[in-house]
Amino acid sequence: MTQDIWRLATPQYDEFQIQLEQYPNLQPISLIDTQSRLTKAIDRFLNIRGFSRFLIVNAPDNSIYRSLLKEKLESMVEGKPVISTESLDMEVILGQVKAENGHVVSKSKGLISQADGGYLIVSANLLLANPRHWPTLKSAILGTPIAPFNCDPKSIIEETQYSQYDVKLIVVGDRSQLGDVDFLDVDIHSGLCIYSELELDVKIDSDSITQYLSFVKWLCDYYTLPQLTVEALISLMTAGARYTEDQHYAPLCVMWHRALLEEAAIEANGDVIEAIYIEQAIDARHYRESYLPERALDDILDGQVFIETQGEQVGQVNGLTVVDIAGHPVSYGEPARISCVIHFGDGDIADVERKVELGGNLHAKGMMIMQAFVSSELDLDVPLPYSASVVFEQSYCEVDGDSASLAELCSLVSALSEYPINQQIAVTGAVDQFGRVQAVGGLNEKIEGFYHVCQHQGFTGEQGVILPQSNLKHLALHRSVVESIKNGEFHIWPVSHVDEVVPLVMGKPFRGEDEDSVISKIAERIENFEKHVQPVGFVERIKNWFV
């Protein structure tokens, strides 16, 4: 590998140095103003006449974003009311009356009345919490006169008072909520409403970098946070790339930025935020959240979970997993020992996780694709005379996803060929039926999980992780890991095909004319097996009867 492989393990922003240095002179740009699609949708919504009186916005279900949307509308429709509410009570929206002896004795106006002639912003949860009353609100927005709620349905009002309103409704909710709204009313996306999204990330390039920096400056001004140095901006963008899991993207999430920058401001004691304060805030957060990952690491170091980071083993490979635990704020990486044993059989490859119902559908799919590739490469005229059993050792919960299929392939061909696998290397990646290595998720957590095990068991200078070439853009590793890669203590090997993986983990070519290739070795074992195990013929069986 080149000496600069470490640069692939973390985002590089050298090309944006000029724009970064111009940060102090930039004009702030609000979150909503960074959203070209959303702002165009709002402009169309404000100017359209007639039927489309609903605006559906896919955004986090949070009062922060609804407040920002309200501020934007108020700046665009001066003089018209813009009402935003977090209430889920339809009585608060539509108003209510109290009656005695058939006559109204008191009346409270609803928010729809306050928004008359303007706009009402609500959470999608309002619709989902009140499906029975949604037709009433829908009718009111479409201009049909409606009556307020009666506080006491048993007190009949002799003369019901109906009111007509001129209000446009804006519904804000996340994608799962809006999916439920679709089931609530099929009219939602059939011309009744205008739809748009609040995009919470932006692709960083020479055109958008200035806009992103202007957003950061607005956020610091809006929440009275200290400004950032150029180096701090780079640290912030690096943390953002990890958050979005893409080196070419930066988040536009107000909550994520605010949480990190407020903690960095504490580290800076109110002064200008420098890169070291961003890193200290990240480290402090990691420390608070590290109890479970450290317990998992202790189990490995104490020998309760067997993970080898030195030596060689036949049919055993270090896979990489990401652990998600309910109630824990972050995912973390953990190496997993994947093993394969073979025995005389009919060619069946048993996925133990699947057989005991601890393997998900995606894991089963990855296993079957891997098996298909191996069978195709062996090009046998008869069934494989061996059966195999592949298992995640010491795994006691469900395993899903296809990211272990490359590691499982390595363990299988190692067991079949009897070539050992280098335990200093961990493997992650999916594989297709043609042997191409495909991208997987959670790369940063996976690599760091194996790195910490190697670090505590002792670096050899040959340890590292094989990962898909297409995953390089997702890397934003912790600076300690990047430094180890830079110093040659730890390595990453990006690959695009199985042919590149096998020589790394077994020191042998996967295929070719070379008799030492893995495929040749497997074919030789099969041929020797068939020579020594011949089926007993009919005449021989008759002779055996008289022995």
FITINU-363108 format. One record per residue (C-alpha): residue number from 0; residue in one letter; chain; x, y, z. Coordinates in pm, 1 decimal, always signed. Layout:
// residues N
pos, code, unit, px, py, pz
NUM, A, A, X, Y, Z
...
END
This chain:
// residues 547
pos, code, unit, px, py, pz
0, M, A, +0.0, +0.0, +0.0
1, T, A, +111.4, +359.5, -51.1
2, Q, A, +244.0, +564.8, +236.9
3, D, A, -55.6, +798.1, +201.5
4, I, A, -316.5, +529.0, +263.8
5, W, A, -388.1, +699.7, +597.2
6, R, A, -532.0, +996.7, +406.5
7, L, A, -813.4, +772.6, +284.6
8, A, A, -914.1, +695.1, +643.8
9, T, A, -1033.8, +1046.8, +720.0
10, P, A, -1185.2, +1332.9, +513.9
11, Q, A, -944.7, +1570.4, +342.5
12, Y, A, -1045.9, +1934.6, +299.1
13, D, A, -724.7, +2084.3, +156.2
14, E, A, -903.4, +2192.3, -161.6
15, F, A, -1135.7, +2416.7, +41.6
16, Q, A, -863.7, +2606.8, +225.8
17, I, A, -942.2, +2939.0, +53.9
18, Q, A, -1313.8, +2919.5, +138.1
19, L, A, -1234.4, +2818.7, +496.7
20, E, A, -1010.0, +3119.0, +545.3
21, Q, A, -1292.6, +3345.0, +425.1
22, Y, A, -1523.7, +3218.1, +701.9
23, P, A, -1499.2, +3530.2, +926.0
24, N, A, -1623.5, +3750.1, +638.9
25, L, A, -1918.5, +3533.9, +532.9
26, Q, A, -2279.2, +3643.2, +572.7
27, P, A, -2487.6, +3402.5, +784.6
28, I, A, -2742.6, +3185.4, +602.8
29, S, A, -3025.4, +3024.3, +800.3
30, L, A, -3106.8, +2655.2, +779.5
31, I, A, -3423.6, +2712.1, +577.3
32, D, A, -3234.0, +2932.9, +329.4
33, T, A, -2995.7, +2644.4, +256.3
34, Q, A, -3294.6, +2440.0, +134.1
35, S, A, -3352.6, +2525.4, -230.5
36, R, A, -3624.3, +2262.5, -284.2
37, L, A, -3808.0, +2354.3, +35.4
38, T, A, -3793.7, +2729.1, -23.0
39, K, A, -3929.3, +2685.9, -375.6
40, A, A, -4209.6, +2466.9, -239.6
41, I, A, -4293.3, +2731.1, +23.5
42, D, A, -4295.6, +3006.0, -239.0
43, R, A, -4530.1, +2803.2, -459.7
44, F, A, -4751.2, +2720.4, -161.1
45, L, A, -4781.7, +3087.2, -65.1
46, N, A, -4874.8, +3196.8, -414.2
47, I, A, -5096.6, +2913.5, -532.1
48, R, A, -5470.3, +2973.9, -536.5
49, G, A, -5752.8, +2727.1, -498.4
50, F, A, -5728.0, +2359.2, -420.2
51, S, A, -5374.8, +2295.2, -285.5
52, R, A, -5409.3, +2439.4, +63.2
53, F, A, -5184.8, +2185.6, +236.8
54, L, A, -4804.7, +2178.6, +256.7
55, I, A, -4648.9, +1850.2, +377.0
56, V, A, -4288.9, +1886.0, +496.1
57, N, A, -4074.4, +1579.8, +571.3
58, A, A, -3859.9, +1695.6, +863.7
59, P, A, -3772.4, +1576.8, +1215.4
60, D, A, -4075.4, +1589.1, +1442.2
61, N, A, -3931.1, +1862.4, +1659.7
62, S, A, -4046.8, +2207.1, +1769.2
63, I, A, -3706.7, +2351.5, +1671.5
64, Y, A, -3764.6, +2289.6, +1302.4
65, R, A, -4126.8, +2401.8, +1314.2
66, S, A, -4015.6, +2726.1, +1480.0
67, L, A, -3756.3, +2787.6, +1209.1
68, L, A, -4018.6, +2719.3, +943.9
69, K, A, -4252.3, +2966.1, +1116.4
70, E, A, -3982.2, +3236.5, +1118.1
71, K, A, -3925.0, +3184.5, +746.1
72, L, A, -4297.2, +3212.8, +668.7
73, E, A, -4334.6, +3526.3, +879.5
74, S, A, -4055.6, +3691.9, +682.2
75, M, A, -4231.2, +3603.3, +355.1
76, V, A, -4593.9, +3694.4, +445.4
77, E, A, -4570.6, +4012.5, +647.8
78, G, A, -4903.5, +4112.2, +796.6
79, K, A, -5058.5, +3763.8, +778.1
80, P, A, -5085.5, +3542.3, +1087.0
81, V, A, -4855.4, +3240.5, +1111.0
82, I, A, -4952.4, +3014.1, +1401.9
83, S, A, -4742.7, +2715.7, +1513.6
84, T, A, -4854.9, +2469.9, +1779.9
85, E, A, -4724.9, +2161.1, +1952.8
86, S, A, -5069.6, +2070.4, +2087.7
87, L, A, -5224.8, +1738.3, +1988.7
88, D, A, -5575.1, +1833.4, +2109.1
89, M, A, -5813.5, +1897.4, +1823.0
90, E, A, -6028.8, +2111.1, +2055.9
91, V, A, -5738.7, +2355.7, +2082.4
92, I, A, -5722.1, +2370.1, +1702.4
93, L, A, -6092.9, +2399.6, +1622.7
94, G, A, -6217.1, +2575.8, +1936.1
95, Q, A, -6496.7, +2469.9, +2170.3
96, V, A, -6820.4, +2592.4, +2324.1
97, K, A, -7010.0, +2521.8, +2646.1
98, A, A, -7389.8, +2502.8, +2646.1
99, E, A, -7661.8, +2508.1, +2910.7
100, N, A, -8031.1, +2454.0, +2840.3
101, G, A, -7955.8, +2445.0, +2468.9
102, H, A, -7781.4, +2783.6, +2462.2
103, V, A, -7412.4, +2865.6, +2432.9
104, V, A, -7287.2, +3018.8, +2757.5
105, S, A, -6914.1, +3034.1, +2680.5
106, K, A, -6694.3, +3002.4, +2377.8
107, S, A, -6319.3, +2972.9, +2320.9
108, K, A, -6166.9, +3035.8, +1983.2
109, G, A, -5939.8, +2775.9, +1834.8
110, L, A, -5603.3, +2826.9, +1671.7
111, I, A, -5768.7, +2795.5, +1333.5
112, S, A, -5954.8, +3113.5, +1416.9
113, Q, A, -5631.7, +3289.0, +1515.4
114, A, A, -5475.0, +3175.0, +1188.1
115, D, A, -5770.9, +3296.3, +977.5
116, G, A, -5632.4, +3465.9, +668.5
117, G, A, -5291.7, +3307.3, +723.0
118, Y, A, -5114.0, +2980.7, +801.8
119, L, A, -5128.3, +2708.3, +1066.6
120, I, A, -4826.7, +2481.9, +1133.2
121, V, A, -4890.1, +2150.6, +1312.1
122, S, A, -4713.6, +1820.6, +1381.5
123, A, A, -4811.2, +1515.4, +1180.1
124, N, A, -4886.2, +1358.3, +1517.5
125, L, A, -5191.8, +1584.9, +1545.7
126, L, A, -5349.0, +1404.4, +1251.6
127, L, A, -5243.6, +1061.0, +1375.0
128, A, A, -5368.5, +1125.7, +1728.8
129, N, A, -5707.6, +1247.7, +1604.8
130, P, A, -5802.5, +1037.5, +1300.8
131, R, A, -6171.5, +1075.5, +1388.0
132, H, A, -6152.8, +1455.1, +1370.5
133, W, A, -5918.9, +1484.7, +1070.9
134, P, A, -6210.5, +1505.6, +821.9
135, T, A, -6342.6, +1807.2, +1014.3
136, L, A, -6007.3, +1988.4, +1004.0
137, K, A, -5962.3, +1894.0, +639.9
138, S, A, -6304.2, +2037.4, +555.7
139, A, A, -6224.1, +2358.1, +741.3
140, I, A, -5899.9, +2405.8, +545.8
141, L, A, -6086.0, +2344.0, +220.0
142, G, A, -6330.3, +2622.7, +311.2
143, T, A, -6630.0, +2429.4, +441.3
144, P, A, -6801.5, +2593.5, +743.2
145, I, A, -6750.5, +2393.5, +1063.7
146, A, A, -6882.6, +2408.3, +1419.5
147, P, A, -6661.1, +2420.7, +1728.5
148, F, A, -6646.3, +2129.7, +1972.3
149, N, A, -6918.0, +2099.5, +2230.9
150, C, A, -6757.8, +2057.2, +2575.5
151, D, A, -7051.0, +1849.3, +2692.1
152, P, A, -7205.9, +1640.0, +2413.4
153, K, A, -7502.9, +1569.2, +2640.7
154, S, A, -7597.8, +1937.6, +2635.7
155, I, A, -7759.2, +1982.9, +2297.8
156, I, A, -7716.7, +2320.8, +2129.3
157, E, A, -8041.3, +2437.5, +1970.7
158, E, A, -7873.1, +2652.3, +1707.3
159, T, A, -7529.1, +2531.2, +1605.9
160, Q, A, -7299.6, +2812.8, +1499.5
161, Y, A, -7084.0, +2743.9, +1196.2
162, S, A, -6773.9, +2939.5, +1096.8
163, Q, A, -6577.7, +2950.2, +774.8
164, Y, A, -6201.8, +3006.1, +766.8
165, D, A, -5938.5, +3102.3, +513.8
166, V, A, -5639.8, +2906.2, +642.4
167, K, A, -5360.1, +2709.1, +480.3
168, L, A, -5224.6, +2410.7, +677.1
169, I, A, -4860.6, +2305.5, +702.9
170, V, A, -4800.0, +1954.8, +839.4
171, V, A, -4444.6, +1871.3, +955.3
172, G, A, -4336.2, +1518.1, +1039.0
173, D, A, -4072.3, +1255.3, +973.8
174, R, A, -4099.3, +996.5, +699.8
175, S, A, -4250.6, +723.0, +916.6
176, Q, A, -4519.0, +961.7, +1045.0
177, L, A, -4600.3, +1080.3, +694.5
178, G, A, -4625.2, +717.5, +587.2
179, D, A, -4895.1, +669.1, +850.7
180, V, A, -5067.6, +986.8, +730.0
181, D, A, -5085.0, +828.8, +383.3
182, F, A, -5290.9, +545.8, +530.3
183, L, A, -5507.8, +796.9, +714.1
184, D, A, -5609.0, +982.6, +398.7
185, V, A, -5541.6, +867.4, +42.8
186, D, A, -5613.7, +1221.4, -81.8
187, I, A, -5295.3, +1355.8, +76.9
188, H, A, -5072.1, +1287.2, -225.3
189, S, A, -5335.6, +1305.8, -498.3
190, G, A, -5312.2, +1677.2, -571.5
191, L, A, -5449.9, +1794.9, -238.5
192, C, A, -5111.6, +1902.1, -104.0
193, I, A, -4768.2, +2027.9, -200.5
194, Y, A, -4484.2, +1808.1, -71.5
195, S, A, -4123.6, +1895.1, +13.0
196, E, A, -3842.4, +1791.8, +245.0
197, L, A, -3604.9, +1949.8, +491.6
198, E, A, -3272.3, +1804.9, +377.4
199, L, A, -3044.5, +1740.2, +673.2
200, D, A, -2720.1, +1701.6, +481.4
201, V, A, -2543.7, +1870.0, +193.3
202, K, A, -2287.8, +1740.8, -54.1
203, I, A, -1967.5, +1935.9, -2.6
204, D, A, -1807.2, +2069.3, -319.3
205, S, A, -1657.2, +2397.1, -439.6
206, D, A, -2005.0, +2546.0, -484.0
207, S, A, -2172.6, +2432.9, -162.3
208, I, A, -1886.5, +2469.3, +87.7
209, T, A, -1945.4, +2843.6, +124.7
210, Q, A, -2314.4, +2788.2, +189.2
211, Y, A, -2237.5, +2530.0, +456.5
212, L, A, -1988.3, +2760.4, +629.4
213, S, A, -2245.7, +3041.5, +618.0
214, F, A, -2494.1, +2805.4, +783.7
215, V, A, -2244.8, +2731.7, +1062.6
216, K, A, -2192.8, +3103.0, +1112.6
217, W, A, -2570.2, +3160.5, +1129.2
218, L, A, -2605.4, +2882.4, +1382.7
219, C, A, -2336.6, +3034.8, +1605.7
220, D, A, -2504.4, +3376.5, +1583.7
221, Y, A, -2856.4, +3240.1, +1633.6
222, Y, A, -2768.3, +3043.5, +1947.9
223, T, A, -2505.0, +3290.4, +2076.2
224, L, A, -2214.7, +3049.5, +2041.5
225, P, A, -1847.4, +3145.6, +2003.2
226, Q, A, -1715.2, +3156.3, +1648.4
227, L, A, -1476.8, +2889.8, +1516.6
228, T, A, -1120.9, +2897.3, +1388.7
229, V, A, -1036.6, +2746.2, +1049.1
230, E, A, -888.7, +2438.6, +1218.7
231, A, A, -1204.4, +2401.5, +1429.8
232, L, A, -1417.4, +2414.0, +1114.6
233, I, A, -1213.5, +2125.9, +970.9
234, S, A, -1262.4, +1925.5, +1292.2
235, L, A, -1634.8, +2003.3, +1282.4
236, M, A, -1661.2, +1891.8, +919.4
237, T, A, -1466.9, +1573.1, +996.5
238, A, A, -1707.2, +1492.9, +1279.7
239, G, A, -1993.9, +1573.2, +1042.9
240, A, A, -1860.5, +1333.4, +781.3
241, R, A, -1864.6, +1058.3, +1042.9
242, Y, A, -2219.5, +1155.8, +1141.6
243, T, A, -2340.1, +1135.9, +779.5
244, E, A, -2112.3, +835.1, +707.5
245, D, A, -1983.7, +1004.8, +394.3
246, Q, A, -1666.1, +1209.3, +343.9
247, H, A, -1837.9, +1415.7, +75.7
248, Y, A, -2133.8, +1525.3, +289.2
249, A, A, -2186.6, +1753.5, +587.8
250, P, A, -2490.2, +1746.7, +817.2
251, L, A, -2736.2, +2034.3, +834.0
252, C, A, -2892.8, +1908.0, +1155.5
253, V, A, -2935.5, +2203.2, +1393.0
254, M, A, -2958.9, +1977.0, +1698.0
255, W, A, -2636.9, +1787.1, +1616.8
256, H, A, -2437.3, +2106.8, +1555.7
257, R, A, -2576.1, +2284.4, +1857.5
258, A, A, -2508.3, +1994.1, +2095.7
259, L, A, -2147.9, +1957.7, +1979.9
260, L, A, -2067.8, +2330.5, +1964.1
261, E, A, -2223.3, +2407.3, +2302.4
262, E, A, -2007.2, +2138.8, +2459.9
263, A, A, -1702.8, +2269.1, +2272.4
264, A, A, -1785.1, +2618.6, +2403.2
265, I, A, -1768.8, +2478.3, +2757.7
266, E, A, -1424.3, +2335.6, +2682.3
267, A, A, -1323.3, +2674.5, +2537.6
268, N, A, -1454.6, +2853.2, +2847.4
269, G, A, -1651.5, +3089.7, +2625.5
270, D, A, -1355.2, +3188.4, +2406.0
271, V, A, -1317.2, +3121.8, +2033.9
272, I, A, -1367.6, +2752.8, +1959.0
273, E, A, -1047.0, +2587.0, +1837.0
274, A, A, -998.1, +2238.4, +1694.4
275, I, A, -875.3, +2099.1, +2026.3
276, Y, A, -1203.7, +2196.8, +2192.8
277, I, A, -1409.8, +2017.9, +1927.1
278, E, A, -1198.4, +1705.9, +1979.6
279, Q, A, -1225.1, +1731.8, +2359.0
280, A, A, -1603.5, +1759.5, +2332.4
281, I, A, -1613.8, +1450.0, +2109.7
282, D, A, -1384.1, +1257.8, +2347.0
283, A, A, -1595.0, +1359.5, +2647.8
284, R, A, -1909.2, +1236.8, +2475.7
285, H, A, -1737.2, +910.8, +2379.3
286, Y, A, -1626.8, +858.3, +2740.2
287, R, A, -1981.4, +904.0, +2867.9
288, E, A, -2111.6, +649.9, +2617.8
289, S, A, -1829.2, +394.5, +2638.7
290, Y, A, -1938.9, +166.9, +2924.5
291, L, A, -2087.4, -108.4, +2705.8
292, P, A, -1807.4, -104.6, +2443.8
293, E, A, -1547.2, -125.6, +2719.4
294, R, A, -1727.4, -417.2, +2884.8
295, A, A, -1733.5, -598.1, +2549.2
296, L, A, -1359.0, -530.4, +2509.0
297, D, A, -1292.1, -658.5, +2861.4
298, D, A, -1468.0, -986.1, +2777.9
299, I, A, -1225.2, -1034.8, +2488.5
300, L, A, -917.3, -937.4, +2688.4
301, D, A, -1022.7, -1162.1, +2979.4
302, G, A, -1059.3, -1459.7, +2747.4
303, Q, A, -1434.9, -1489.5, +2788.0
304, V, A, -1477.0, -1420.4, +2415.0
305, F, A, -1211.4, -1573.4, +2189.8
306, I, A, -1066.0, -1329.9, +1937.1
307, E, A, -717.4, -1397.8, +1802.5
308, T, A, -512.6, -1113.6, +1654.7
309, Q, A, -197.2, -1316.1, +1588.9
310, G, A, -110.4, -1647.7, +1425.6
311, E, A, -296.7, -1851.8, +1162.7
312, Q, A, -598.2, -2081.2, +1173.9
313, V, A, -770.0, -2300.3, +913.7
314, G, A, -1136.6, -2216.4, +861.5
315, Q, A, -1138.3, -1927.2, +1110.6
316, V, A, -1156.6, -1556.7, +1027.9
317, N, A, -1213.7, -1234.9, +1219.8
318, G, A, -1537.7, -1080.7, +1099.7
319, L, A, -1660.8, -737.4, +1204.5
320, T, A, -2000.4, -652.3, +1347.6
321, V, A, -2187.0, -344.0, +1463.9
322, V, A, -2380.6, -378.0, +1788.2
323, D, A, -2703.9, -183.8, +1842.8
324, I, A, -2858.7, -204.3, +2188.2
325, A, A, -3193.4, -48.0, +2275.0
326, G, A, -3146.5, +238.7, +2517.2
327, H, A, -2783.3, +294.3, +2420.1
328, P, A, -2729.1, +616.8, +2221.5
329, V, A, -2469.3, +489.9, +1975.9
330, S, A, -2369.2, +177.8, +1785.6
331, Y, A, -2026.2, +29.2, +1846.8
332, G, A, -1804.7, -217.2, +1666.5
333, E, A, -1707.3, -561.0, +1786.9
334, P, A, -1502.6, -831.5, +1611.0
335, A, A, -1666.3, -1172.3, +1574.5
336, R, A, -1494.8, -1505.6, +1519.7
337, I, A, -1645.8, -1679.8, +1216.2
338, S, A, -1553.4, -2044.1, +1171.8
339, C, A, -1618.9, -2316.1, +918.6
340, V, A, -1566.2, -2690.6, +943.8
341, I, A, -1617.8, -2947.3, +668.2
342, H, A, -1699.8, -3314.1, +668.4
343, F, A, -1809.2, -3587.5, +430.0
344, G, A, -2147.1, -3497.0, +283.3
345, D, A, -2354.5, -3397.0, -14.5
346, G, A, -2226.9, -3042.8, -70.0
347, D, A, -2469.4, -2871.4, +165.4
348, I, A, -2334.8, -2557.4, +335.5
349, A, A, -2519.3, -2515.4, +664.1
350, D, A, -2576.9, -2162.9, +793.6
351, V, A, -2599.8, -2238.0, +1166.3
352, E, A, -2737.0, -1891.9, +1250.7
353, R, A, -3022.5, -1945.2, +1010.1
354, K, A, -3097.1, -2299.2, +1125.1
355, V, A, -3136.2, -2190.6, +1488.6
356, E, A, -3333.6, -1881.0, +1384.1
357, L, A, -3063.6, -1636.9, +1492.6
358, G, A, -2994.6, -1520.9, +1137.3
359, G, A, -3203.0, -1257.6, +959.9
360, N, A, -3320.7, -1268.1, +600.5
361, L, A, -3043.5, -1041.7, +471.8
362, H, A, -2780.4, -1260.2, +637.7
363, A, A, -2934.5, -1568.5, +476.5
364, K, A, -2934.7, -1393.7, +138.5
365, G, A, -2565.3, -1306.0, +174.2
366, M, A, -2483.0, -1666.1, +263.6
367, M, A, -2666.0, -1803.8, -39.1
368, I, A, -2495.9, -1555.3, -273.1
369, M, A, -2156.7, -1651.5, -128.6
370, Q, A, -2232.7, -2021.4, -177.2
371, A, A, -2339.8, -1960.4, -535.9
372, F, A, -2011.6, -1782.4, -612.0
373, V, A, -1796.6, -2060.0, -461.7
374, S, A, -1993.0, -2331.1, -645.0
375, S, A, -1956.4, -2141.4, -971.4
376, E, A, -1581.2, -2101.3, -926.2
377, L, A, -1530.7, -2473.0, -849.8
378, D, A, -1714.3, -2560.8, -1174.9
379, L, A, -1789.8, -2916.3, -1059.4
380, D, A, -1962.3, -3181.8, -1272.4
381, V, A, -2087.3, -3359.6, -960.2
382, P, A, -2197.1, -3235.3, -617.7
383, L, A, -1924.2, -3130.9, -378.2
384, P, A, -1836.4, -3442.0, -169.4
385, Y, A, -1802.5, -3228.0, +142.8
386, S, A, -2059.5, -3052.3, +356.0
387, A, A, -1974.6, -2742.4, +558.0
388, S, A, -2101.3, -2568.0, +868.5
389, V, A, -2048.1, -2190.9, +902.7
390, V, A, -2113.0, -2019.1, +1234.8
391, F, A, -2063.8, -1695.0, +1426.8
392, E, A, -1888.2, -1826.8, +1736.0
393, Q, A, -2010.3, -1705.5, +2077.6
394, S, A, -2298.8, -1515.5, +1925.8
395, Y, A, -2617.3, -1526.1, +2131.3
396, C, A, -2841.7, -1278.3, +1954.1
397, E, A, -2974.3, -1230.0, +1603.5
398, V, A, -2726.5, -1168.0, +1324.8
399, D, A, -2849.7, -984.8, +1018.3
400, G, A, -2710.9, -808.1, +715.5
401, D, A, -2483.1, -935.5, +440.3
402, S, A, -2166.6, -757.8, +553.3
403, A, A, -2011.3, -1082.5, +680.6
404, S, A, -2051.9, -1273.4, +353.9
405, L, A, -1694.8, -1195.3, +240.6
406, A, A, -1553.3, -1316.2, +574.7
407, E, A, -1772.8, -1627.9, +557.5
408, L, A, -1643.3, -1696.0, +207.0
409, C, A, -1285.4, -1676.8, +335.5
410, S, A, -1357.1, -1922.8, +617.4
411, L, A, -1527.7, -2163.3, +374.4
412, V, A, -1251.3, -2173.1, +112.6
413, S, A, -991.4, -2196.5, +390.4
414, A, A, -1164.4, -2502.3, +535.1
415, L, A, -1200.8, -2660.0, +189.8
416, S, A, -840.6, -2590.4, +84.2
417, E, A, -685.6, -2634.7, +430.6
418, Y, A, -491.7, -2311.0, +380.5
419, P, A, -479.9, -2113.2, +708.3
420, I, A, -609.8, -1758.6, +747.5
421, N, A, -394.9, -1484.4, +898.2
422, Q, A, -564.8, -1389.5, +1227.8
423, Q, A, -398.6, -1047.5, +1223.7
424, I, A, -649.6, -940.9, +959.9
425, A, A, -1021.1, -877.8, +1000.0
426, V, A, -1257.3, -884.7, +701.9
427, T, A, -1578.2, -700.8, +623.6
428, G, A, -1773.8, -665.0, +301.5
429, A, A, -2053.7, -817.2, +101.1
430, V, A, -1989.5, -1026.0, -209.4
431, D, A, -2197.9, -1080.5, -521.1
432, Q, A, -2230.6, -1391.7, -737.2
433, F, A, -1937.7, -1276.7, -952.0
434, G, A, -1695.7, -1223.9, -663.3
435, R, A, -1716.4, -844.6, -658.9
436, V, A, -1685.6, -694.5, -311.3
437, Q, A, -1969.7, -458.4, -227.0
438, A, A, -2010.7, -176.0, +24.7
439, V, A, -2147.2, -232.9, +374.7
440, G, A, -2245.2, -7.2, +664.2
441, G, A, -2087.2, +87.1, +996.0
442, L, A, -1728.7, +89.1, +868.0
443, N, A, -1591.8, +336.2, +1122.9
444, E, A, -1731.3, +145.6, +1418.7
445, K, A, -1619.4, -190.4, +1279.1
446, I, A, -1260.6, -83.4, +1212.1
447, E, A, -1226.1, +88.7, +1549.3
448, G, A, -1367.0, -216.3, +1726.6
449, F, A, -1093.3, -440.9, +1584.0
450, Y, A, -831.2, -168.9, +1630.6
451, H, A, -897.6, -150.1, +2004.6
452, V, A, -863.1, -527.9, +2042.4
453, C, A, -530.2, -524.2, +1854.9
454, Q, A, -414.8, -224.6, +2057.3
455, H, A, -477.6, -396.7, +2390.3
456, Q, A, -348.5, -737.8, +2280.2
457, G, A, -38.9, -578.4, +2128.4
458, F, A, +32.8, -438.3, +1783.7
459, T, A, +244.5, -654.6, +1554.6
460, G, A, +269.0, -404.4, +1269.8
461, E, A, +81.9, -644.2, +1040.1
462, Q, A, -271.7, -607.4, +1174.6
463, G, A, -554.3, -436.4, +993.7
464, V, A, -886.4, -458.3, +818.7
465, I, A, -987.6, -559.4, +467.2
466, L, A, -1278.8, -346.9, +348.7
467, P, A, -1461.1, -278.0, +21.8
468, Q, A, -1297.0, -20.0, -203.6
469, S, A, -1635.0, +146.4, -244.8
470, N, A, -1649.4, +208.9, +132.1
471, L, A, -1347.8, +441.7, +139.5
472, K, A, -1572.4, +747.1, +103.5
473, H, A, -1746.0, +650.3, +429.4
474, L, A, -1433.3, +654.9, +645.9
475, A, A, -1390.7, +916.7, +917.9
476, L, A, -1188.3, +722.4, +1172.1
477, H, A, -1085.0, +853.4, +1513.3
478, R, A, -760.7, +1046.1, +1498.2
479, S, A, -579.9, +781.3, +1709.3
480, V, A, -661.1, +515.4, +1448.2
481, V, A, -555.7, +745.9, +1164.8
482, E, A, -226.6, +810.6, +1345.1
483, S, A, -164.9, +435.8, +1385.8
484, I, A, -228.4, +381.0, +1014.8
485, K, A, +7.9, +666.2, +935.2
486, N, A, +277.7, +513.5, +1157.5
487, G, A, +238.8, +162.7, +1011.8
488, E, A, +104.4, +7.0, +1333.1
489, F, A, -236.4, -67.3, +1180.5
490, H, A, -349.9, -105.2, +820.6
491, I, A, -650.5, -86.8, +593.7
492, W, A, -667.0, -278.8, +266.9
493, P, A, -940.4, -161.4, +26.5
494, V, A, -1040.1, -435.0, -218.8
495, S, A, -1286.4, -469.1, -504.4
496, H, A, -1281.2, -846.0, -577.2
497, V, A, -1236.2, -1176.2, -398.4
498, D, A, -919.6, -1229.2, -604.2
499, E, A, -759.3, -945.7, -403.6
500, V, A, -882.8, -1068.7, -65.4
501, V, A, -761.6, -1429.7, -60.5
502, P, A, -390.2, -1349.5, -117.3
503, L, A, -405.9, -1101.6, +171.4
504, V, A, -558.2, -1338.7, +426.6
505, M, A, -408.3, -1670.6, +306.2
506, G, A, -94.8, -1571.6, +117.6
507, K, A, -212.3, -1777.2, -182.2
508, P, A, -379.1, -1675.2, -511.5
509, F, A, -747.0, -1752.5, -531.2
510, R, A, -743.2, -1891.5, -884.7
511, G, A, -507.6, -1944.7, -1180.1
512, E, A, -277.0, -2204.0, -1330.0
513, D, A, -61.5, -2206.2, -1016.3
514, E, A, -106.5, -2538.6, -839.2
515, D, A, -87.1, -2350.6, -507.8
516, S, A, -399.0, -2147.3, -584.7
517, V, A, -690.8, -2198.7, -349.1
518, I, A, -922.7, -2325.5, -622.7
519, S, A, -657.3, -2572.2, -743.2
520, K, A, -602.3, -2697.7, -389.8
521, I, A, -976.3, -2753.5, -338.0
522, A, A, -999.8, -2934.1, -672.7
523, E, A, -703.6, -3153.9, -573.9
524, R, A, -867.8, -3247.4, -243.7
525, I, A, -1189.3, -3339.9, -423.5
526, E, A, -999.4, -3550.7, -677.4
527, N, A, -806.5, -3734.6, -404.2
528, F, A, -1126.1, -3792.4, -212.4
529, E, A, -1294.1, -3947.8, -515.6
530, K, A, -991.5, -4175.7, -574.8
531, H, A, -1001.4, -4316.3, -222.6
532, V, A, -1376.4, -4336.0, -173.3
533, Q, A, -1530.8, -4539.9, -453.1
534, P, A, -1887.5, -4668.3, -427.8
535, V, A, -1914.7, -5047.7, -379.3
536, G, A, -2038.0, -5220.0, -695.7
537, F, A, -2321.1, -5475.9, -720.2
538, V, A, -2089.2, -5778.8, -766.3
539, E, A, -1874.5, -5671.0, -472.4
540, R, A, -2182.2, -5643.2, -250.7
541, I, A, -2285.1, -6001.7, -344.7
542, K, A, -1936.6, -6126.6, -255.2
543, N, A, -1958.7, -5954.8, +80.5
544, W, A, -2272.7, -6151.3, +163.1
545, F, A, -2070.7, -6475.2, +170.0
546, V, A, -1775.0, -6348.4, +369.3
END
